[in-house]
């Protein structure tokens, strides 16, 4: 599949909204976009919504893709803008889950667990670790956090991240340095207190 994504005719096929080319791109990057949205601090439902919006915009704007950058860079640029929009929208729409929705999400029609809970020790350790990391990531400014997620979790190149975030390589280096330091200091402080 990677060779197909590097096909010189891919950009023209995307511009023509060739269904096979669009499906190829969606299949190749769906998981990465969803993981990046989750890594940016969104819950599962929010991440799925942002991912769907990202690919809807990709398909809608396909005729404007010139191929000057890799298609992955273009899609992550769309994701970045969708994350900004989503944060504004989710902040307005915060509400508590209805008890029926919570029940339906955890149990099937026979009132059995859809995903049984973990054992107490496993649950405690997983929760504690997740809380520590999430808490520390929440303290990192949005753009630095996204730069960190794109680099460390998604493995994007410096050039791709610079295009997505519209920053220079030097600026990206500073952002990553600051994000890593904030995470390290935060985790050290939390573990020293525990």
C-alpha positions as CSV (number, residue, x, y, z in Angstrom):
1,X,0.0,0.0,0.0
2,X,2.8,2.5,0.7
3,X,3.9,2.3,-2.9
4,X,0.4,3.2,-4.1
5,X,0.4,6.2,-1.8
6,X,3.6,7.5,-3.5
7,X,2.2,7.0,-7.0
8,X,2.8,10.2,-9.0
9,X,-0.7,10.0,-10.4
10,X,-2.3,9.9,-7.0
11,X,-2.7,13.6,-6.7
12,X,-4.6,13.8,-10.0
13,X,-6.7,10.8,-9.1
14,X,-7.6,12.5,-5.8
15,X,-8.5,15.8,-7.6
16,X,-10.7,13.8,-9.9
17,X,-12.4,12.2,-6.9
18,X,-11.5,8.7,-8.1
19,X,-13.3,6.5,-5.6
20,X,-10.5,3.9,-5.5
21,X,-7.9,6.6,-4.7
22,X,-10.0,8.2,-2.1
23,X,-10.7,4.8,-0.5
24,X,-7.0,4.0,-0.5
25,X,-6.2,7.2,1.3
26,X,-9.0,6.8,3.9
27,X,-8.0,3.2,4.5
28,X,-4.3,4.1,4.9
29,X,-4.8,7.0,7.3
30,X,-8.0,6.4,9.2
31,X,-6.3,4.7,12.2
32,X,-3.6,7.3,12.4
33,X,-6.1,10.2,12.3
34,X,-8.2,8.6,15.0
35,X,-5.2,7.9,17.2
36,X,-4.0,11.5,16.7
37,X,-7.4,12.9,17.7
38,X,-7.4,10.7,20.8
39,X,-3.8,11.8,21.6
40,X,-4.9,15.4,21.3
41,X,-7.1,14.8,24.4
42,X,-10.5,14.0,22.9
43,X,-12.6,11.2,24.3
44,X,-13.6,8.3,22.0
45,X,-16.8,9.8,20.7
46,X,-15.3,13.2,20.1
47,X,-12.3,11.7,18.4
48,X,-14.5,9.6,16.1
49,X,-16.5,12.7,15.2
50,X,-13.4,14.8,14.5
51,X,-12.0,11.9,12.4
52,X,-15.3,11.7,10.4
53,X,-15.3,15.4,9.8
54,X,-11.6,15.3,8.8
55,X,-12.3,12.7,6.1
56,X,-15.5,14.4,5.0
57,X,-13.5,17.6,4.4
58,X,-10.8,15.6,2.7
59,X,-13.3,14.2,0.2
60,X,-15.1,17.6,-0.2
61,X,-11.9,19.5,-0.9
62,X,-10.2,16.8,-3.0
63,X,-10.4,18.8,-6.2
64,X,-8.1,21.4,-4.6
65,X,-5.3,18.9,-3.7
66,X,-2.3,20.0,-5.8
67,X,0.1,17.3,-4.6
68,X,2.7,19.8,-3.5
69,X,2.8,18.0,-0.1
70,X,2.3,14.3,0.8
71,X,-1.4,13.4,1.1
72,X,-0.8,12.5,4.7
73,X,0.5,16.0,5.5
74,X,-2.6,17.4,3.9
75,X,-5.0,15.2,5.9
76,X,-3.2,16.0,9.2
77,X,-3.5,19.7,8.3
78,X,-7.3,19.2,8.0
79,X,-7.3,17.3,11.3
80,X,-5.5,20.2,13.0
81,X,-8.1,22.7,11.8
82,X,-10.9,20.2,12.8
83,X,-9.4,19.9,16.3
84,X,-9.5,23.6,16.7
85,X,-13.1,23.8,15.6
86,X,-14.0,20.8,17.8
87,X,-12.5,22.3,20.9
88,X,-14.6,25.4,20.6
89,X,-17.7,23.3,19.9
90,X,-17.2,20.7,22.7
91,X,-16.5,23.5,25.2
92,X,-20.0,24.9,24.5
93,X,-21.7,21.5,24.5
94,X,-20.3,20.0,27.7
95,X,-23.0,18.1,29.5
96,X,-23.4,15.2,31.8
97,X,-24.1,11.7,30.4
98,X,-27.7,10.6,30.7
99,X,-27.9,7.5,32.9
100,X,-29.7,5.5,30.2
101,X,-26.9,6.3,27.7
102,X,-24.3,5.2,30.2
103,X,-26.2,1.9,31.0
104,X,-26.6,1.2,27.3
105,X,-23.0,1.7,26.5
106,X,-21.8,-0.7,29.2
107,X,-24.4,-3.5,28.9
108,X,-25.9,-5.5,26.1
109,X,-29.6,-6.4,25.5
110,X,-29.3,-9.3,28.0
111,X,-27.9,-7.0,30.7
112,X,-24.4,-8.6,30.4
113,X,-21.2,-6.5,30.4
114,X,-20.2,-5.4,26.9
115,X,-16.7,-5.2,28.2
116,X,-16.2,-6.7,31.7
117,X,-14.3,-4.5,34.2
118,X,-10.7,-5.3,34.9
119,X,-9.6,-6.7,38.2
120,X,-9.1,-4.2,41.0
121,X,-5.3,-4.0,41.0
122,X,-5.1,-3.8,37.2
123,X,-7.8,-1.2,37.1
124,X,-6.1,0.9,39.8
125,X,-2.7,0.8,38.0
126,X,-4.2,1.6,34.6
127,X,-6.3,4.4,36.0
128,X,-3.5,5.9,38.0
129,X,-1.1,5.8,35.0
130,X,-3.7,7.2,32.7
131,X,-4.7,10.0,35.1
132,X,-1.1,11.0,35.6
133,X,-0.3,11.2,31.9
134,X,-3.6,12.8,30.9
135,X,-3.2,15.3,33.7
136,X,0.3,16.2,32.6
137,X,-0.8,16.4,28.9
138,X,-3.7,18.7,29.8
139,X,-1.1,21.2,31.2
140,X,0.7,21.3,27.9
141,X,-0.5,24.1,25.5
142,X,-2.7,22.7,22.7
143,X,-0.2,23.4,19.9
144,X,2.7,21.9,21.8
145,X,0.6,18.8,22.7
146,X,-0.4,18.3,19.1
147,X,3.2,18.6,18.0
148,X,4.2,16.0,20.6
149,X,1.4,13.6,19.6
150,X,2.1,14.0,15.9
151,X,5.9,13.3,16.4
152,X,5.9,10.8,19.3
153,X,2.7,8.9,18.7
154,X,2.0,9.3,15.0
155,X,5.7,9.3,14.0
156,X,5.3,12.1,11.4
157,X,8.4,13.8,10.0
158,X,9.5,17.3,10.9
159,X,8.5,18.6,7.5
160,X,5.0,17.1,7.7
161,X,4.4,18.5,11.2
162,X,5.7,21.9,10.2
163,X,3.3,22.1,7.3
164,X,0.4,20.9,9.4
165,X,1.0,23.3,12.3
166,X,2.3,26.0,9.9
167,X,5.5,26.5,11.9
168,X,9.2,26.5,11.0
169,X,11.4,23.6,11.9
170,X,13.2,25.7,14.6
171,X,9.8,26.6,16.1
172,X,8.7,22.9,16.0
173,X,11.9,21.9,17.8
174,X,11.3,24.5,20.5
175,X,7.6,23.3,20.8
176,X,8.7,19.7,21.2
177,X,11.4,20.5,23.7
178,X,9.0,22.5,25.8
179,X,6.3,19.8,25.6
180,X,8.7,17.0,26.6
181,X,10.1,19.1,29.5
182,X,6.6,20.0,30.7
183,X,5.6,16.3,30.7
184,X,8.8,15.2,32.3
185,X,8.6,17.8,35.1
186,X,4.9,17.2,35.7
187,X,5.4,13.4,35.9
188,X,8.4,13.7,38.2
189,X,6.4,16.1,40.5
190,X,3.4,13.8,40.6
191,X,5.5,10.7,41.3
192,X,7.6,12.5,43.9
193,X,4.4,13.5,45.7
194,X,2.9,10.0,45.5
